[in-house]
Amino acid sequence: MVQGLGERLQQKRSSIKLSQKEVANAVGVNPSVISNYENGERTPSVEVLMSLASLFHCSVDYLLGIEKTSRASIDVSMLNDEQIARLQYFLSSINK
């Protein structure tokens, strides 16, 4: 088991006010599996870990404890290349 993974999963789930059952439905596992992850009894597969990170709007690195802070992610799939470039420019200008 990855040290602290269960606590980070539980914290992220609680922060968006989802039940274990709701998270389980969203990522395609049984609710008892989410409980096992949070209690440190099981480790999610790479596929489930990626689904959890997407659901919680954080990186897999954050969930694994590699990255210490949870950065929000932005879904840019509906933007074209020019809009993405403008968004990147805007974000870099406010991050200085």
N, CA, C and O atoms as a MOPAC input file, in Angstrom:
PM7 MOZYME 1SCF
protein

 N      0.83900 1    -1.19100 1     0.00000 1
 C      0.00000 1     0.00000 1     0.00000 1
 C      0.87800 1     1.24600 1     0.00000 1
 O      1.91700 1     1.28400 1     0.65900 1
 N      0.46300 1     2.23700 1    -0.72400 1
 C      1.17300 1     3.50400 1    -0.80100 1
 C      0.85600 1     4.32100 1     0.44900 1
 O     -0.31000 1     4.56000 1     0.76500 1
 N      1.89200 1     4.74200 1     1.15000 1
 C      1.74300 1     5.50200 1     2.39100 1
 C      0.91200 1     6.76500 1     2.17100 1
 O      1.26900 1     7.60300 1     1.34200 1
 N     -0.19200 1     6.90800 1     2.90400 1
 C     -1.00800 1     8.11500 1     2.86100 1
 C     -2.03500 1     8.15900 1     1.74800 1
 O     -2.84600 1     9.08400 1     1.70300 1
 N     -2.02500 1     7.18300 1     0.84400 1
 C     -2.97200 1     7.18800 1    -0.27200 1
 C     -4.41300 1     7.17400 1     0.22600 1
 O     -5.24000 1     7.95300 1    -0.24700 1
 N     -4.71500 1     6.30400 1     1.16500 1
 C     -6.07600 1     6.20000 1     1.68800 1
 C     -6.57200 1     7.49600 1     2.27800 1
 O     -7.71700 1     7.88700 1     2.05400 1
 N     -5.71500 1     8.17000 1     3.03500 1
 C     -6.09900 1     9.44100 1     3.64500 1
 C     -6.35700 1    10.51100 1     2.58300 1
 O     -7.31200 1    11.28200 1     2.68600 1
 N     -5.49700 1    10.55000 1     1.56300 1
 C     -5.68800 1    11.54100 1     0.50000 1
 C     -6.96600 1    11.25000 1    -0.28700 1
 O     -7.69100 1    12.17600 1    -0.65100 1
 N     -7.24900 1     9.97100 1    -0.55200 1
 C     -8.48800 1     9.62200 1    -1.25500 1
 C     -9.71000 1    10.03500 1    -0.44100 1
 O    -10.66100 1    10.60500 1    -0.97600 1
 N     -9.67500 1     9.74400 1     0.84400 1
 C    -10.80300 1    10.09200 1     1.70500 1
 C    -10.98500 1    11.60600 1     1.80200 1
 O    -12.10900 1    12.10600 1     1.78600 1
 N     -9.87200 1    12.32700 1     1.90200 1
 C     -9.94600 1    13.79200 1     2.00100 1
 C    -10.52800 1    14.38400 1     0.72700 1
 O    -11.39500 1    15.25600 1     0.78900 1
 N    -10.06100 1    13.91900 1    -0.43000 1
 C    -10.55900 1    14.44500 1    -1.70300 1
 C    -12.04100 1    14.10000 1    -1.87800 1
 O    -12.82000 1    14.93400 1    -2.33800 1
 N    -12.43100 1    12.88200 1    -1.51700 1
 C    -13.83700 1    12.47600 1    -1.63600 1
 C    -14.71900 1    13.33800 1    -0.74200 1
 O    -15.77400 1    13.80800 1    -1.16600 1
 N    -14.28700 1    13.53800 1     0.48200 1
 C    -15.05600 1    14.35500 1     1.42600 1
 C    -15.14400 1    15.80500 1     0.98200 1
 O    -16.16900 1    16.45900 1     1.17800 1
 N    -14.07200 1    16.30700 1     0.38400 1
 C    -14.05200 1    17.72000 1    -0.01200 1
 C    -15.06300 1    18.02900 1    -1.11000 1
 O    -15.51600 1    19.16700 1    -1.23400 1
 N    -15.41900 1    17.02100 1    -1.90900 1
 C    -16.43400 1    17.26200 1    -2.94500 1
 C    -17.77000 1    16.61100 1    -2.57100 1
 O    -18.68000 1    16.48700 1    -3.39200 1
 N    -17.85100 1    16.20200 1    -1.30700 1
 C    -19.09100 1    15.69900 1    -0.72500 1
 C    -19.71200 1    14.53600 1    -1.49700 1
 O    -20.90100 1    14.53800 1    -1.81500 1
 N    -18.87300 1    13.55000 1    -1.78600 1
 C    -19.35200 1    12.33500 1    -2.43800 1
 C    -19.26800 1    11.17100 1    -1.46400 1
 O    -18.35300 1    11.10600 1    -0.64300 1
 N    -20.21300 1    10.26300 1    -1.55500 1
 C    -20.15900 1     9.04200 1    -0.75400 1
 C    -19.22000 1     8.04700 1    -1.42700 1
 O    -18.85200 1     8.21100 1    -2.59000 1
 N    -18.84200 1     7.02500 1    -0.68700 1
 C    -18.01800 1     5.97500 1    -1.28300 1
 C    -18.76700 1     5.30300 1    -2.42700 1
 O    -18.16400 1     4.92300 1    -3.43100 1
 N    -20.07100 1     5.15800 1    -2.27800 1
 C    -20.87700 1     4.53700 1    -3.33100 1
 C    -20.86000 1     5.38600 1    -4.60100 1
 O    -20.74300 1     4.85200 1    -5.70400 1
 N    -20.97400 1     6.69800 1    -4.45100 1
 C    -20.94300 1     7.59100 1    -5.61800 1
 C    -19.58800 1     7.53900 1    -6.32600 1
 O    -19.52800 1     7.51900 1    -7.55500 1
 N    -18.51400 1     7.51800 1    -5.55600 1
 C    -17.17400 1     7.42000 1    -6.14300 1
 C    -17.02500 1     6.07900 1    -6.85200 1
 O    -16.50200 1     6.01000 1    -7.96400 1
 N    -17.48800 1     5.01500 1    -6.20100 1
 C    -17.39700 1     3.68100 1    -6.79300 1
 C    -18.13500 1     3.62300 1    -8.12700 1
 O    -17.61300 1     3.07800 1    -9.10100 1
 N    -19.32900 1     4.17400 1    -8.17800 1
 C    -20.10000 1     4.20200 1    -9.42700 1
 C    -19.37400 1     4.99400 1   -10.50400 1
 O    -19.38200 1     4.60800 1   -11.67300 1
 N    -18.74900 1     6.09400 1   -10.11800 1
 C    -18.06000 1     6.95700 1   -11.08400 1
 C    -16.84000 1     6.28600 1   -11.70100 1
 O    -16.52000 1     6.52400 1   -12.86500 1
 N    -16.15600 1     5.44700 1   -10.92100 1
 C    -14.93300 1     4.81600 1   -11.43400 1
 C    -15.12300 1     3.33800 1   -11.78800 1
 O    -14.18600 1     2.68500 1   -12.24600 1
 N    -16.32800 1     2.81400 1   -11.57700 1
 C    -16.63100 1     1.46100 1   -12.00900 1
 C    -16.13900 1     0.33900 1   -11.12000 1
 O    -15.73000 1    -0.71600 1   -11.60500 1
 N    -16.17900 1     0.56900 1    -9.80900 1
 C    -15.81100 1    -0.48900 1    -8.86900 1
 C    -16.91500 1    -0.62900 1    -7.82700 1
 O    -17.83300 1     0.18800 1    -7.77400 1
 N    -16.82300 1    -1.65800 1    -7.00800 1
 C    -17.76200 1    -1.88900 1    -5.92500 1
 C    -17.47500 1    -0.90600 1    -4.78800 1
 O    -16.31000 1    -0.60200 1    -4.53300 1
 N    -18.50400 1    -0.39800 1    -4.09600 1
 C    -18.26500 1     0.53100 1    -2.98200 1
 C    -17.31400 1    -0.01700 1    -1.91000 1
 O    -16.57400 1     0.75000 1    -1.29500 1
 N    -17.32900 1    -1.32800 1    -1.68300 1
 C    -16.42500 1    -1.89100 1    -0.67600 1
 C    -14.96600 1    -1.73100 1    -1.09500 1
 O    -14.07700 1    -1.67000 1    -0.24500 1
 N    -14.72000 1    -1.66400 1    -2.39500 1
 C    -13.35400 1    -1.47800 1    -2.90100 1
 C    -12.85500 1    -0.07900 1    -2.50800 1
 O    -11.70600 1     0.07500 1    -2.09300 1
 N    -13.71900 1     0.94000 1    -2.63900 1
 C    -13.34100 1     2.30600 1    -2.23900 1
 C    -13.02100 1     2.32800 1    -0.75200 1
 O    -12.04900 1     2.95600 1    -0.33200 1
 N    -13.82800 1     1.65100 1     0.03700 1
 C    -13.56100 1     1.55300 1     1.47700 1
 C    -12.20600 1     0.90700 1     1.73200 1
 O    -11.44400 1     1.36700 1     2.58200 1
 N    -11.90800 1    -0.15900 1     0.99600 1
 C    -10.60700 1    -0.83000 1     1.15300 1
 C     -9.44700 1     0.08300 1     0.77100 1
 O     -8.40300 1     0.06200 1     1.42200 1
 N     -9.62200 1     0.88700 1    -0.28300 1
 C     -8.57300 1     1.84400 1    -0.66700 1
 C     -8.34300 1     2.84100 1     0.45800 1
 O     -7.20600 1     3.09600 1     0.85600 1
 N     -9.45100 1     3.40900 1     0.97300 1
 C     -9.33200 1     4.43900 1     2.00700 1
 C     -8.76900 1     3.89000 1     3.31700 1
 O     -8.11500 1     4.61200 1     4.06900 1
 N     -9.02600 1     2.62000 1     3.58200 1
 C     -8.51200 1     2.00000 1     4.80700 1
 C     -7.12500 1     1.39800 1     4.64500 1
 O     -6.57500 1     0.83000 1     5.58700 1
 N     -6.56000 1     1.52400 1     3.44300 1
 C     -5.21500 1     1.02300 1     3.21100 1
 C     -5.13000 1    -0.48200 1     3.04600 1
 O     -4.04800 1    -1.05800 1     3.16200 1
 N     -6.25600 1    -1.12500 1     2.77700 1
 C     -6.27400 1    -2.57400 1     2.63200 1
 C     -6.01700 1    -3.03800 1     1.20500 1
 O     -5.62600 1    -4.18300 1     0.97900 1
 N     -6.23800 1    -2.14900 1     0.24700 1
 C     -5.99900 1    -2.45400 1    -1.16800 1
 C     -5.40000 1    -1.23100 1    -1.83600 1
 O     -5.54900 1    -0.10600 1    -1.35900 1
 N     -4.72000 1    -1.46700 1    -2.94700 1
 C     -4.16000 1    -0.39100 1    -3.75400 1
 C     -4.86200 1    -0.39800 1    -5.10100 1
 O     -4.98700 1    -1.45100 1    -5.72700 1
 N     -5.32700 1     0.77200 1    -5.56100 1
 C     -6.02300 1     0.80300 1    -6.85100 1
 C     -5.09300 1     0.49300 1    -8.01700 1
 O     -3.88900 1     0.74700 1    -7.96600 1
 N     -5.68700 1    -0.06100 1    -9.06600 1
 C     -4.93400 1    -0.28200 1   -10.29900 1
 C     -4.59500 1     1.07800 1   -10.90600 1
 O     -5.14400 1     2.10300 1   -10.50200 1
 N     -3.70600 1     1.07500 1   -11.85500 1
 C     -3.34200 1     2.32500 1   -12.53600 1
 C     -4.57600 1     2.95800 1   -13.17000 1
 O     -4.76400 1     4.17200 1   -13.09000 1
 N     -5.41500 1     2.14100 1   -13.80000 1
 C     -6.61000 1     2.65600 1   -14.46600 1
 C     -7.56400 1     3.31300 1   -13.47100 1
 O     -8.08700 1     4.39600 1   -13.73300 1
 N     -7.79200 1     2.66300 1   -12.33300 1
 C     -8.68700 1     3.22200 1   -11.31500 1
 C     -8.06100 1     4.46500 1   -10.70400 1
 O     -8.76200 1     5.44300 1   -10.44300 1
 N     -6.76500 1     4.44300 1   -10.47200 1
 C     -6.07300 1     5.60100 1    -9.91900 1
 C     -6.22500 1     6.80700 1   -10.84800 1
 O     -6.45000 1     7.92400 1   -10.38200 1
 N     -6.10300 1     6.58600 1   -12.15200 1
 C     -6.27900 1     7.67200 1   -13.11500 1
 C     -7.72200 1     8.18800 1   -13.10200 1
 O     -7.95000 1     9.39400 1   -13.20000 1
 N     -8.67900 1     7.29200 1   -12.98200 1
 C    -10.08500 1     7.69200 1   -12.91000 1
 C    -10.35700 1     8.49700 1   -11.64500 1
 O    -11.09000 1     9.48600 1   -11.68400 1
 N     -9.77400 1     8.08300 1   -10.53000 1
 C     -9.94600 1     8.81100 1    -9.27300 1
 C     -9.34000 1    10.20500 1    -9.36100 1
 O     -9.94600 1    11.17600 1    -8.90800 1
 N     -8.15500 1    10.30700 1    -9.93700 1
 C     -7.51200 1    11.61600 1   -10.09400 1
 C     -8.37100 1    12.53000 1   -10.96300 1
 O     -8.51900 1    13.71500 1   -10.66500 1
 N     -8.92300 1    11.99100 1   -12.01500 1
 C     -9.80000 1    12.78200 1   -12.88900 1
 C    -11.05100 1    13.22200 1   -12.13500 1
 O    -11.44500 1    14.38500 1   -12.21300 1
 N    -11.66600 1    12.31300 1   -11.41600 1
 C    -12.86400 1    12.63000 1   -10.64500 1
 C    -12.58800 1    13.69400 1    -9.59300 1
 O    -13.40600 1    14.58700 1    -9.37700 1
 N    -11.43700 1    13.59900 1    -8.94100 1
 C    -11.08600 1    14.52000 1    -7.86100 1
 C    -10.36000 1    15.77300 1    -8.34400 1
 O     -9.99000 1    16.62700 1    -7.53900 1
 N    -10.15800 1    15.88200 1    -9.65300 1
 C     -9.47500 1    17.04000 1   -10.24300 1
 C     -8.11300 1    17.28900 1    -9.58800 1
 O     -7.79500 1    18.39600 1    -9.15200 1
 N     -7.33700 1    16.22800 1    -9.54000 1
 C     -5.97400 1    16.33400 1    -9.01500 1
 C     -5.08800 1    15.40700 1    -9.82900 1
 O     -5.57000 1    14.68300 1   -10.70000 1
 N     -3.81100 1    15.43100 1    -9.54900 1
 C     -2.89000 1    14.56100 1   -10.28500 1
 C     -2.75200 1    13.21100 1    -9.58900 1
 O     -2.98100 1    13.09100 1    -8.38500 1
 N     -2.38100 1    12.21100 1   -10.35800 1
 C     -2.05200 1    10.90400 1    -9.79100 1
 C     -0.87300 1    11.06500 1    -8.83900 1
 O     -0.82400 1    10.41400 1    -7.79600 1
 N      0.07900 1    11.93000 1    -9.19300 1
 C      1.23500 1    12.18700 1    -8.32500 1
 C      0.79500 1    12.67800 1    -6.94400 1
 O      1.37900 1    12.29300 1    -5.93100 1
 N     -0.24000 1    13.53000 1    -6.90500 1
 C     -0.73400 1    13.99500 1    -5.60900 1
 C     -1.29500 1    12.81600 1    -4.80800 1
 O     -0.96800 1    12.64300 1    -3.63300 1
 N     -2.14100 1    12.00700 1    -5.45400 1
 C     -2.74100 1    10.87700 1    -4.74200 1
 C     -1.67800 1     9.91500 1    -4.22400 1
 O     -1.83400 1     9.33900 1    -3.14700 1
 N     -0.59500 1     9.73600 1    -4.98600 1
 C      0.47700 1     8.82500 1    -4.58300 1
 C      1.44000 1     9.44700 1    -3.57400 1
 O      2.29400 1     8.74900 1    -3.02900 1
 N      1.31300 1    10.74300 1    -3.31900 1
 C      2.18100 1    11.41100 1    -2.35600 1
 C      3.48300 1    11.91000 1    -2.94500 1
 O      4.36400 1    12.35000 1    -2.20600 1
 N      3.62400 1    11.85300 1    -4.26300 1
 C      4.83500 1    12.34300 1    -4.92900 1
 C      4.81500 1    13.86500 1    -4.96700 1
 O      5.82400 1    14.52300 1    -4.71100 1
 N      3.66500 1    14.40200 1    -5.28700 1
 C      3.45100 1    15.85100 1    -5.31800 1
 C      2.75100 1    16.21100 1    -4.01400 1
 O      1.74400 1    15.59600 1    -3.66300 1
 N      3.26500 1    17.18800 1    -3.30200 1
 C      2.76100 1    17.47700 1    -1.96000 1
 C      1.50700 1    18.34300 1    -1.93500 1
 O      0.78100 1    18.33500 1    -0.94100 1
 N      1.23800 1    19.07700 1    -2.98600 1
 C      0.03900 1    19.91200 1    -3.01200 1
 C     -0.86800 1    19.46200 1    -4.13100 1
 O     -0.41900 1    18.98700 1    -5.17400 1
 N     -2.13900 1    19.62200 1    -3.89300 1
 C     -3.13900 1    19.24600 1    -4.89200 1
 C     -3.44900 1    20.45200 1    -5.75400 1
 O     -4.06700 1    21.41500 1    -5.30100 1
 N     -3.01600 1    20.38800 1    -6.99000 1
 C     -3.31700 1    21.46900 1    -7.92300 1
 C     -4.57200 1    21.11100 1    -8.69200 1
 O     -4.76800 1    19.96500 1    -9.09500 1
 N     -5.40600 1    22.09400 1    -8.88800 1
 C     -6.62100 1    21.86900 1    -9.67100 1
 C     -6.24900 1    21.67800 1   -11.12500 1
 O     -5.27800 1    22.25400 1   -11.61500 1
 N     -7.02300 1    20.87400 1   -11.79700 1
 C     -6.81300 1    20.69700 1   -13.22800 1
 C     -7.96700 1    21.34000 1   -13.97400 1
 O     -9.06000 1    21.50500 1   -13.43200 1
 N     -7.71400 1    21.69400 1   -15.20400 1
 C     -8.72300 1    22.33800 1   -16.03600 1
 C     -8.93500 1    21.47700 1   -17.26600 1
 O     -7.98100 1    21.11600 1   -17.95600 1
 N    -10.18200 1    21.15100 1   -17.53500 1
 C    -10.51800 1    20.38200 1   -18.73100 1
 C    -10.52900 1    21.34600 1   -19.91700 1
 O    -11.36600 1    22.24600 1   -19.98900 1
 N     -9.60200 1    21.15000 1   -20.83700 1
 C     -9.49800 1    22.02900 1   -22.00700 1
 C     -9.89300 1    21.30100 1   -23.29000 1
 O     -9.59700 1    21.76700 1   -24.39000 1
 N    -10.55400 1    20.16800 1   -23.14600 1
 C    -10.89500 1    19.37400 1   -24.32500 1
 C    -11.82700 1    20.10100 1   -25.29000 1
 O    -11.86500 1    19.78000 1   -26.47800 1
 N    -12.57500 1    21.07500 1   -24.78600 1
 C    -13.49900 1    21.78900 1   -25.65900 1
 C    -12.86300 1    23.03600 1   -26.30400 1
 O    -13.52300 1    23.74400 1   -27.06400 1
 N    -11.59700 1    23.30000 1   -26.00200 1
 C    -10.91000 1    24.47800 1   -26.53000 1
 C    -10.06600 1    24.10500 1   -27.74600 1
 O     -9.58800 1    22.97800 1   -27.87100 1
 N     -9.89700 1    25.08200 1   -28.64100 1
 C     -8.99700 1    24.86300 1   -29.77600 1
 C     -7.58400 1    25.26800 1   -29.35600 1
 O     -7.38500 1    25.76800 1   -28.24900 1
 N     -6.61000 1    25.05500 1   -30.22800 1
 C     -5.20500 1    25.32100 1   -29.89300 1
 C     -4.96800 1    26.77700 1   -29.51800 1
 O     -4.22800 1    27.06200 1   -28.57700 1
 N     -5.58200 1    27.68700 1   -30.23500 1
 C     -5.39800 1    29.11800 1   -29.93400 1
 C     -5.97000 1    29.46000 1   -28.56200 1
 O     -5.35300 1    30.21500 1   -27.81100 1
 N     -7.12500 1    28.92300 1   -28.22600 1
 C     -7.72600 1    29.19000 1   -26.92300 1
 C     -6.88300 1    28.59900 1   -25.79500 1
 O     -6.75100 1    29.20600 1   -24.73200 1
 N     -6.32100 1    27.43000 1   -26.02300 1
 C     -5.44700 1    26.82200 1   -25.01400 1
 C     -4.20800 1    27.68300 1   -24.80400 1
 O     -3.78600 1    27.89500 1   -23.66700 1
 N     -3.62900 1    28.17400 1   -25.88100 1
 C     -2.44700 1    29.03800 1   -25.78000 1
 C     -2.78000 1    30.31100 1   -25.00600 1
 O     -1.98700 1    30.75800 1   -24.17700 1
 N     -3.93300 1    30.88600 1   -25.26600 1
 C     -4.33800 1    32.10800 1   -24.54400 1
 C     -4.55700 1    31.81800 1   -23.05900 1
 O     -4.17800 1    32.61400 1   -22.20000 1
 N     -5.16700 1    30.68100 1   -22.76900 1
 C     -5.37900 1    30.30500 1   -21.37800 1
 C     -4.04200 1    30.09000 1   -20.66800 1
 O     -3.86600 1    30.53300 1   -19.53300 1
 N     -3.10500 1    29.41500 1   -21.32600 1
 C     -1.77800 1    29.20500 1   -20.74100 1
 C     -1.09200 1    30.53800 1   -20.48300 1
 O     -0.47700 1    30.72700 1   -19.43300 1
 N     -1.19000 1    31.46500 1   -21.43200 1
 C     -0.58500 1    32.78700 1   -21.26000 1
 C     -1.21400 1    33.49900 1   -20.06200 1
 O     -0.50700 1    34.06200 1   -19.22600 1
 N     -2.52500 1    33.46900 1   -19.98600 1
 C     -3.23000 1    34.11600 1   -18.86100 1
 C     -2.79000 1    33.51200 1   -17.54100 1
 O     -2.45400 1    34.24100 1   -16.60800 1
 N     -2.78900 1    32.18900 1   -17.45100 1
 C     -2.42100 1    31.54100 1   -16.19300 1
 C     -0.97500 1    31.82800 1   -15.80300 1
 O     -0.67100 1    32.00700 1   -14.62400 1
 N     -0.08600 1    31.87100 1   -16.79300 1
 C      1.32000 1    32.18000 1   -16.46400 1
 C      1.47200 1    33.61600 1   -16.01400 1
 O      2.34700 1    33.91300 1   -15.20100 1
 N      0.64200 1    34.52000 1   -16.52400 1
 C      0.74600 1    35.93700 1   -16.13900 1
 C      0.23700 1    36.17300 1   -14.72000 1
 O      0.72800 1    37.07800 1   -14.04500 1
 N     -0.71500 1    35.40200 1   -14.25300 1
 C     -1.20800 1    35.59900 1   -12.87800 1
 C     -0.42900 1    34.77800 1   -11.86600 1
 O     -0.60400 1    34.94500 1   -10.65900 1
 N      0.41800 1    33.90300 1   -12.34600 1
 C      1.19600 1    33.03200 1   -11.47500 1
 C      2.58200 1    33.60100 1   -11.16100 1
 O      3.41600 1    32.91300 1   -10.57300 1
 N      2.82600 1    34.83300 1   -11.54500 1
 C      4.15300 1    35.44400 1   -11.32800 1
 C      4.25500 1    36.09500 1    -9.99000 1
 O      5.30000 1    36.65200 1    -9.65300 1

